[in-house]
Amino acid sequence: ADSKLPVMFILADEKDPGREVQDLACRIVGQKRYRSLAMGGGQHDLALNMLHDAVSKGHWLCLKNLHLVIDWLPVLGKELRNLQTTHDDFRLWLTTEQHANFPKTLIEGSIKVAYETPP
């Protein structure tokens, strides 16, 4: 992953990769430069503010449960496409369950990782 390409975890069984992402962030950029936000309940503006802050300061940001805010995802996709410059250390992590109406442009513009409990 790099600063321009988000990593999207597609969750198969509601298992949350947030702890693993946080642990990785702590090792690479430090706890103070990692942020996460569980989406839903009117978190849209906060998510965009956190995104712009992370982009400029080189933080890692994990936006969780994107399947709960399907109608807002075109806004997120537009914000990501309009980013002119990003701090080299910036990373965006996304989590979602599968959803039929998930915007294809956001999926296609991300590194996709299927995340499920091992058999």
N, C-alpha and C positions, 0 to 999 in steps of 0.2 A: 504494500500500500504506500501511497505517497500523499502529499498535501492536497492534491487535486482529485483524488479518487476515493470516495467513501467505501467502507467495507460494510456490507449488509448481511447480517445473520438472519437466515430464514428458519424460524423455529418450527420444528415438527411436533414437539410434545410439551410446549410451554416451559421448557427448561431455559433458564436465563443465563446467557454467557457473560453477564455484567461483571461478575466477580473476576473471571479470567481476564477480561479486558482491563479492569481496574488494576489487577496485579501486574499485568504487562506494562501498563502506563506508569505505575509506581517504579518499576525497574528501569524504564527507559527515560521518562521525562519527570518523574517525581509526583507524589500525591497532590501537591499544590497546583499542578498543571493538568489535573484530570477533573472533568465535570461530567455528570450524567443527569438525565431528566427523563422521568416516566411520563409519556405523553397521555393526553386525555384531560378532561376537566378544565379546558380553557388555557392550556399551557402554550398556545401558539406564539404569542408575543414574546414570552420569556424564552422560548426555544430559539427564536430568531435573534434575540439579543445575545443569548449565550453563543450562538453560532458566530455572529460577527466579532464578539469578544475573543473567542477561541481562534478564529482565523487571523486576527491581528496580533495576538500574543503567543501563538504557537502552542495552545493547549490542545489536549485531546478531549473530544466531546462525544458522548454516547447518548443518542436519542432512542429511547426504548418504546416498544409497543406502538409502532407506527400504524399498525392495522386498526387502531382505535381512532385515528384521525385521517381517514382516507380522503375526506373532502378537502383537507388542508395540504395534502402532499404536493399538489401542483404548485403551491406557493413555495414550499421548500425546494422543489426541483428548480423553479425559476431563480431563487436566491443562489443556489449552487451554480447554475449555468452563468449567472451574472457576476460571479466572483472574478475580479480582475487579477488580484494578487493575493497570495496566501503566505503566511509564515511557513518556512520550510518544515518546522516541527509539527504543524497542525495536522491532526488526523480526525476524521469523522467516522464514527461507528454507528450503525443503525441496526435495530432489531425489529422484526415483524413476524407475525404468523402469516401463513399464506392467505391471500385474499384475492378474489376474482377481479376486483376493481382497482388493484394496486397499479399506479401509473407505470406504464412500460418504460418511459424515458428515465425514471428514477432507477428502475431495476437495471436497465441497460447501461446506465452510467455509474454502476457500482461493481465492486468485486463481490460476488455472491458466495456465501458460505452456508451450506446446509448444516444446521445444528440440532442434534438429537441425542438422546441417551443411547449409548452403545447397547447392542443386543445382549 
